[in-house]
Amino acid sequence: MYLSDETYRVILKAKIAINNWDGRNDSLPAILDAATAGSGLRMQIVDNQDMTISVWVFPDTDISDVIA
């Protein structure tokens, strides 16, 4: 799987921001929103309930576009 330069930049910005994150669940969405602003991507946070999280990256696509 290859990433475009723009997608790689967004993911890199998010990784840098997460590395500077204070660890609070309520502050992470703002970090991810800032990293993905205008990129056509969105990120979903998953609490793994074992003191870890996963961050899933998705294209910001309306489901009706996929089904139609």
Protein Blocks (a to p, Z undefined) as FASTA:
>chain_A
ZZdfklmmmmmmmmmmmmmpghiaklmmmmmmmmmgonlpacddddehnopacddddddd
dfklmmZZ
